């Protein structure tokens, strides 16, 4: 199966509304494909910049060529405020993967998107698509499981079927971070919207 690696860098956000009544606003981003929790990646929390957070958070997905060209598959970014009594949604950005691919294989400058649910909020990001690569298609048994669960993970060239969900917080890591699934090692999510 022909696939491409999609790399997203969530650079920053600006002009977000302060959704806290008291205390500092601490913002992180949750990135996923089609809003599916199995593809969710979380940035570190920016404890300093409040309504203008910076992350430089990098996340990779391996997506099928069909997914890249399908208009219904979107990159969903939820901006969240970390709170003791439960995190709160600040706003959301939904970007069709096809629209990114149609603009070119990589962004030459930072792209800025309006954050839905905010009066003036903006999300700034970079993206790139790799050249196509061939990924061996799973056997029919795996295909059935794949359709039922929806996701396979490519780890060191082997495909592993994922199920379940976990919510992992990266803590206060101020360095540029790489997206990862709920494991310590960086896994790539193979996403096929067939």
C-alpha positions, 0 to 999 in steps of 0.5 A: 500500500502506498503511504506518506508520512505526515509531519505536523509541528504545532508552533504556537497559538495567539489571542486565546480567550482566558477561560480561567476565573482565577490563576494562570492559564496553562494551555496544551494541544491535543492533535488527532486525525478525524478527532479519533482518540486512538490517534491523539497526541498531546503537546507539553503544557505551556505554563508561562505564556497563558493566552499566547502559548508556544509548543514547537510540538512535532507529531508524525502520522503515516497515512495511506495515499488514499487518505491524503486525497480523501476530502473527509479526513481532517486534522483536528487540534483541540486547545485545552486549558489544564485545570485541577478540577478538569481540563477545559476546551479553549477552542478547536481547529479542523484542517482537511488533510487534503487541503494541506496536501493540495497546498504542496508537500510542505509549508514554506512558512508558518500557516495560521488558522482561526480557532473556532470558539474564540473571538480572535484566537489563531493556531500557527503550524507547519506541515510536511508530507514525505515522498510515497513509500510502500507499506506491506498491506496486512493479511486478510485476518489483519484487514478484518481486525483493522476495520473493526478497531481502525488502527495499526501501529508501525514499530520498527517495521512491524505492524501492531494492532492497537485497541484501548485508550489512555490519557498520558500527560507529558508534564512540564517539558519545555524542550521542543517535543515529538508526538508520541502515542501513549507509550514512551517510545515514539510510535507512528500511527498508520491511518487508512480511512478506506 
